[in-house]
Amino acid sequence: MRIIAKKEEGIGLDVTIYKNKETYSAFPDITKLEDGDLLVVFREGKQHIGPGSEIVLIRSKDKGESWSERQVIYSHPFLDARDPSITQIQDGRLIVNFFILDLIAKKAETWIIRSSDNGYTWEEPIRVEIPFRGGATSSRVIELPDRCLLLPMYGKYGNGAISFVAKSMNGGDTWGDVSIIARRIRGRVEYYEPSLLYLSRGNIIAMIRSSITGGYLYQSESLDYGNTWSDPKKTDIWGHPADLLQLKDGRILCTYGYRKSPFGIRGVISEDQGRTWDVRNKRIIRRDGLGWDIGYPSSVEVDKGRILTVYYFYNEDGVRFIGGSFYFT
């Protein structure tokens, strides 16, 4: 086991979870398993975009105090595997979704890979079939009470970018029945990188990265288990992309990268199921970033009220690493 480095910073305890001076580590996602283990998946490569990257997993058995050595769960010698996300579904299996970018063909395809033993071994990957030309993903699958899986995705459709979900009724064996969350109809707003949160009684909220509009998040809602979605509305939350987590006390935490000075990671709370967000009392999780190429946070509630948010970051040496911040809401 490798003990994480610690330092006091910001509003909580900031830590380095994984750092390799020879590689570029980014786009992490974290989940807490039924047995209490914390798993973080991320992309490791030579640069921000490029072939030969790997999807890597690390594990903590002590609530984030120490982490295992890296485990490669997927790699491709010629294409760019990136933006992995992880979740555990009701039957105990793990699902990691990610996309593969073909830079020559200018095409993205989303894949999933599953584990039935808490992430120690992994099945062969499955390509997500959708009726569009390609499609990417950057946020985890969610599971509905009837075990339907919703995979948040985005891609090109016509002359603009859209956000949508693909559904699976068989644990991820096959995907289909796409429903569109947001698409460009009028104006110049395009929609990327949706994050989903299931609340109750068919209610799902989606937080979506936007383009052109100055970097504000947009929000959409479904009241029928993801079959139809409300028109996206601009929030007062500046940053991208977003991660949504419902806390044990019922509140919702939205964390996001803050890619302008002071560069860092921020979070806001909703106490009314996502109808409003307390942006006046935003959490400044980190504010010591050196540039825009940081972020993509993901959060878990380690203990009641105690949060671990992971993200990618860099210091004076310029090496992108997986960092984390412990704090109380």
C-alpha positions as CSV (number, residue, x, y, z in Angstrom):
1,M,0.0,0.0,0.0
2,R,1.2,3.5,-0.8
3,I,0.4,6.2,1.9
4,I,-1.0,9.3,0.5
5,A,0.8,12.6,1.0
6,K,-1.1,15.2,3.0
7,K,-1.1,18.9,3.5
8,E,-3.4,21.5,5.0
9,E,-5.0,23.8,2.4
10,G,-8.2,25.6,1.7
11,I,-11.3,24.6,3.7
12,G,-10.3,21.0,4.5
13,L,-7.5,18.5,4.1
14,D,-6.1,18.4,0.6
15,V,-4.2,15.2,-0.5
16,T,-2.3,13.7,-3.4
17,I,-4.0,10.4,-4.2
18,Y,-2.0,9.4,-7.3
19,K,1.0,11.0,-9.1
20,N,3.4,9.7,-11.6
21,K,5.9,12.3,-12.9
22,E,6.2,10.4,-16.2
23,T,2.5,10.5,-17.1
24,Y,-0.6,12.8,-17.3
25,S,-3.3,11.6,-14.9
26,A,-6.8,13.1,-15.3
27,F,-10.6,12.8,-15.3
28,P,-11.1,10.8,-12.1
29,D,-14.3,9.4,-10.7
30,I,-14.9,7.9,-7.3
31,T,-17.5,5.5,-5.8
32,K,-18.0,3.9,-2.4
33,L,-18.7,0.1,-2.5
34,E,-21.2,-1.8,-0.4
35,D,-18.2,-3.2,1.6
36,G,-16.9,0.3,2.3
37,D,-14.0,0.3,-0.2
38,L,-13.4,3.5,-2.2
39,L,-12.5,3.0,-5.8
40,V,-11.1,5.8,-8.1
41,V,-10.8,5.3,-11.8
42,F,-9.0,7.8,-14.1
43,R,-7.2,8.2,-17.4
44,E,-3.4,8.0,-17.5
45,G,-1.5,8.9,-20.6
46,K,1.3,11.1,-21.9
47,Q,-0.7,14.2,-22.5
48,H,-4.2,15.7,-22.4
49,I,-5.3,14.1,-25.7
50,G,-3.4,11.3,-27.4
51,P,-3.2,7.6,-28.3
52,G,-1.9,4.9,-25.9
53,S,-3.8,6.0,-22.8
54,E,-5.0,3.6,-20.1
55,I,-8.1,3.4,-17.8
56,V,-6.6,2.9,-14.3
57,L,-8.2,1.9,-11.0
58,I,-6.9,2.4,-7.4
59,R,-8.5,1.3,-4.2
60,S,-8.7,2.4,-0.5
61,K,-9.8,0.2,2.3
62,D,-9.4,2.8,5.0
63,K,-11.7,5.6,3.9
64,G,-9.0,7.3,1.8
65,E,-6.1,7.2,4.2
66,S,-4.1,5.0,1.9
67,W,-4.4,3.7,-1.7
68,S,-3.4,0.6,-3.6
69,E,-1.0,0.4,-6.5
70,R,-2.5,1.1,-9.9
71,Q,-4.5,-1.5,-11.7
72,V,-5.0,-1.1,-15.5
73,I,-8.5,-2.2,-16.4
74,Y,-8.5,-1.1,-20.1
75,S,-5.9,0.2,-22.6
76,H,-5.6,0.8,-26.3
77,P,-2.3,1.1,-28.2
78,F,-3.5,3.4,-31.0
79,L,-6.6,5.2,-29.7
80,D,-7.3,7.5,-26.7
81,A,-9.4,5.8,-23.9
82,R,-10.6,8.6,-21.6
83,D,-13.1,10.0,-19.1
84,P,-13.9,6.9,-17.1
85,S,-16.7,6.8,-14.5
86,I,-17.7,4.1,-12.1
87,T,-20.7,2.9,-10.2
88,Q,-22.0,-0.2,-8.3
89,I,-25.5,-1.4,-9.3
90,Q,-28.0,-3.3,-7.2
91,D,-26.8,-6.8,-8.1
92,G,-23.3,-5.9,-6.8
93,R,-21.6,-5.6,-10.2
94,L,-19.4,-2.6,-11.1
95,I,-19.8,-0.7,-14.3
96,V,-17.1,1.6,-15.7
97,N,-18.2,3.7,-18.7
98,F,-15.6,5.6,-20.8
99,F,-15.2,6.6,-24.4
100,I,-12.5,5.9,-27.0
101,L,-11.4,8.8,-29.2
102,D,-10.2,8.1,-32.7
103,L,-8.3,11.3,-33.6
104,I,-7.8,10.3,-37.3
105,A,-11.4,9.5,-37.9
106,K,-12.6,12.3,-35.5
107,K,-15.0,9.9,-33.9
108,A,-15.8,9.0,-30.3
109,E,-17.4,5.7,-29.2
110,T,-18.6,4.9,-25.6
111,W,-17.8,1.6,-24.0
112,I,-18.5,-0.1,-20.7
113,I,-16.6,-2.7,-18.8
114,R,-18.0,-4.7,-15.8
115,S,-16.7,-6.5,-12.8
116,S,-18.5,-9.1,-10.6
117,D,-15.8,-9.2,-7.8
118,N,-15.6,-5.6,-6.6
119,G,-13.1,-4.6,-9.3
120,Y,-10.4,-7.2,-9.0
121,T,-11.1,-8.7,-12.4
122,W,-13.0,-7.3,-15.4
123,E,-15.0,-8.7,-18.3
124,E,-14.5,-7.9,-21.9
125,P,-15.6,-4.4,-22.8
126,I,-19.0,-3.8,-24.5
127,R,-19.5,-1.0,-27.1
128,V,-22.6,1.1,-26.5
129,E,-24.7,1.1,-29.7
130,I,-26.6,4.3,-30.3
131,P,-28.4,5.8,-33.4
132,F,-25.9,8.7,-33.7
133,R,-22.5,8.9,-35.3
134,G,-20.4,8.3,-32.2
135,G,-20.9,9.6,-28.7
136,A,-18.9,10.3,-25.6
137,T,-19.5,10.1,-21.9
138,S,-18.0,11.7,-18.8
139,S,-20.3,10.8,-15.9
140,R,-21.4,7.6,-14.2
141,V,-24.3,5.4,-15.0
142,I,-27.3,5.7,-12.7
143,E,-29.7,2.8,-11.9
144,L,-33.5,3.2,-11.5
145,P,-35.6,1.2,-9.0
146,D,-36.7,-1.2,-11.8
147,R,-33.0,-1.8,-12.5
148,C,-33.1,0.2,-15.8
149,L,-29.6,1.7,-16.3
150,L,-29.2,5.3,-17.7
151,L,-25.9,6.2,-19.3
152,P,-25.4,10.0,-19.7
153,M,-23.8,10.8,-23.1
154,Y,-23.2,13.7,-25.5
155,G,-22.2,14.0,-29.2
156,K,-22.8,15.6,-32.5
157,Y,-26.2,15.6,-34.1
158,G,-26.9,17.7,-37.2
159,N,-24.9,20.9,-36.8
160,G,-24.7,21.0,-33.0
161,A,-23.8,19.2,-29.8
162,I,-26.5,17.4,-27.8
163,S,-26.8,15.6,-24.5
164,F,-28.8,12.4,-24.1
165,V,-29.1,9.2,-22.2
166,A,-28.9,5.6,-23.5
167,K,-30.9,2.9,-21.6
168,S,-30.2,-0.7,-20.7
169,M,-32.7,-3.1,-19.2
170,N,-30.3,-6.1,-19.0
171,G,-27.4,-4.8,-16.8
172,G,-25.5,-3.3,-19.7
173,D,-25.5,-6.2,-22.1
174,T,-27.2,-4.0,-24.7
175,W,-28.1,-0.3,-24.9
176,G,-30.8,1.6,-26.8
177,D,-34.0,3.6,-26.4
178,V,-32.1,7.0,-26.5
179,S,-33.8,10.0,-25.0
180,I,-32.5,13.5,-25.6
181,I,-31.9,15.8,-22.7
182,A,-30.9,19.0,-24.5
183,R,-30.1,20.0,-28.1
184,R,-29.3,23.2,-29.8
185,I,-32.6,24.5,-31.4
186,R,-32.1,28.3,-31.5
187,G,-29.1,30.4,-30.7
188,R,-25.6,29.1,-30.2
189,V,-25.8,27.1,-27.0
190,E,-24.5,23.5,-27.2
191,Y,-24.7,20.9,-24.5
192,Y,-22.0,18.6,-23.3
193,E,-21.0,16.2,-20.5
194,P,-24.3,15.7,-18.6
195,S,-24.3,14.4,-15.0
196,L,-27.4,12.6,-13.7
197,L,-28.9,12.2,-10.2
198,Y,-32.0,10.1,-9.5
199,L,-34.1,11.5,-6.6
200,S,-37.4,9.6,-6.2
201,R,-40.7,8.7,-7.9
202,G,-39.2,9.1,-11.4
203,N,-37.6,12.4,-10.8
204,I,-34.1,12.8,-12.3
205,I,-32.0,16.0,-12.6
206,A,-29.3,16.6,-15.1
207,M,-26.6,19.2,-14.9
208,I,-25.0,20.0,-18.3
209,R,-21.9,21.7,-19.4
210,S,-22.6,24.5,-21.9
211,S,-20.6,26.2,-24.6
212,I,-20.6,29.8,-25.8
213,T,-22.7,31.1,-22.8
214,G,-19.8,32.0,-20.6
215,G,-19.4,28.7,-19.0
216,Y,-22.5,28.4,-16.9
217,L,-24.1,25.1,-16.1
218,Y,-27.5,24.3,-17.5
219,Q,-30.1,22.1,-15.7
220,S,-32.8,19.8,-17.0
221,E,-35.3,17.6,-15.2
222,S,-37.2,14.4,-16.0
223,L,-40.4,13.4,-14.1
224,D,-40.8,10.1,-16.0
225,Y,-37.7,8.1,-15.3
226,G,-35.7,9.7,-18.0
227,N,-38.1,9.3,-20.9
228,T,-38.6,13.0,-21.5
229,W,-36.8,16.1,-20.3
230,S,-37.6,19.7,-19.5
231,D,-36.0,22.5,-21.6
232,P,-32.6,23.2,-20.2
233,K,-32.3,26.3,-18.0
234,K,-29.2,28.3,-17.3
235,T,-28.2,28.2,-13.6
236,D,-26.1,30.7,-11.7
237,I,-23.3,28.1,-11.3
238,W,-20.2,29.1,-13.3
239,G,-17.9,26.1,-13.9
240,H,-17.7,22.7,-15.6
241,P,-18.3,19.9,-15.7
242,A,-20.6,19.0,-12.8
243,D,-20.9,16.0,-10.4
244,L,-24.1,15.4,-8.4
245,L,-24.2,13.7,-5.1
246,Q,-27.2,13.3,-2.7
247,L,-26.0,13.4,0.9
248,K,-27.3,11.2,3.7
249,D,-29.3,14.2,5.1
250,G,-31.1,14.6,1.7
251,R,-29.3,17.7,0.5
252,I,-27.6,17.7,-2.9
253,L,-24.0,18.6,-3.5
254,C,-22.9,19.8,-6.9
255,T,-19.1,20.0,-7.4
256,Y,-17.4,21.5,-10.5
257,G,-14.2,22.7,-11.8
258,Y,-13.5,26.4,-11.6
259,R,-11.4,27.2,-14.7
260,K,-10.7,30.8,-14.3
261,S,-8.7,32.7,-11.6
262,P,-8.5,31.7,-8.8
263,F,-8.4,28.3,-10.5
264,G,-9.7,25.4,-8.4
265,I,-12.7,23.3,-7.4
266,R,-16.0,24.5,-6.0
267,G,-19.3,23.2,-4.7
268,V,-22.8,24.3,-4.1
269,I,-25.6,22.8,-2.1
270,S,-29.3,22.5,-2.8
271,E,-31.7,22.0,0.1
272,D,-34.9,21.7,-2.1
273,Q,-34.1,18.7,-4.4
274,G,-32.3,20.8,-7.0
275,R,-34.9,23.5,-7.5
276,T,-32.5,26.2,-6.2
277,W,-28.8,26.3,-5.4
278,D,-27.1,28.3,-2.7
279,V,-24.5,30.0,-4.9
280,R,-24.0,32.8,-2.3
281,N,-22.5,30.3,0.1
282,K,-20.5,28.2,-2.4
283,R,-17.8,25.9,-1.1
284,I,-14.3,26.9,-2.2
285,I,-12.8,23.4,-2.1
286,R,-9.5,24.5,-3.8
287,R,-8.3,27.9,-5.1
288,D,-4.6,27.3,-5.6
289,G,-4.7,25.9,-9.2
290,L,-2.1,27.3,-11.6
291,G,-4.2,27.2,-14.8
292,W,-7.4,26.1,-16.5
293,D,-6.3,22.4,-17.1
294,I,-7.7,21.0,-13.9
295,G,-11.0,19.8,-12.4
296,Y,-13.5,17.1,-13.4
297,P,-14.4,16.5,-9.7
298,S,-16.3,13.5,-8.3
299,S,-17.5,13.1,-4.7
300,V,-18.5,10.5,-2.1
301,E,-19.7,10.8,1.4
302,V,-17.1,8.9,3.4
303,D,-18.9,9.3,6.7
304,K,-22.0,11.2,7.5
305,G,-21.3,14.8,6.5
306,R,-17.7,14.2,5.6
307,I,-17.0,14.4,1.9
308,L,-14.1,13.3,-0.3
309,T,-14.0,15.1,-3.6
310,V,-11.4,13.9,-6.2
311,Y,-10.2,15.8,-9.2
312,Y,-7.1,16.3,-11.3
313,F,-4.7,19.1,-10.6
314,Y,-1.1,20.3,-11.0
315,N,1.5,22.3,-9.1
316,E,4.7,24.1,-10.1
317,D,6.2,21.0,-11.7
318,G,3.4,20.9,-14.2
319,V,2.6,17.2,-13.6
320,R,-1.1,16.4,-13.7
321,F,-2.1,14.2,-10.8
322,I,-5.2,12.9,-9.0
323,G,-5.9,15.0,-5.9
324,G,-8.5,14.9,-3.3
325,S,-10.0,17.1,-0.6
326,F,-11.7,16.0,2.6
327,Y,-14.2,18.4,4.1
328,F,-17.5,18.6,6.0
329,T,-20.7,20.0,4.4
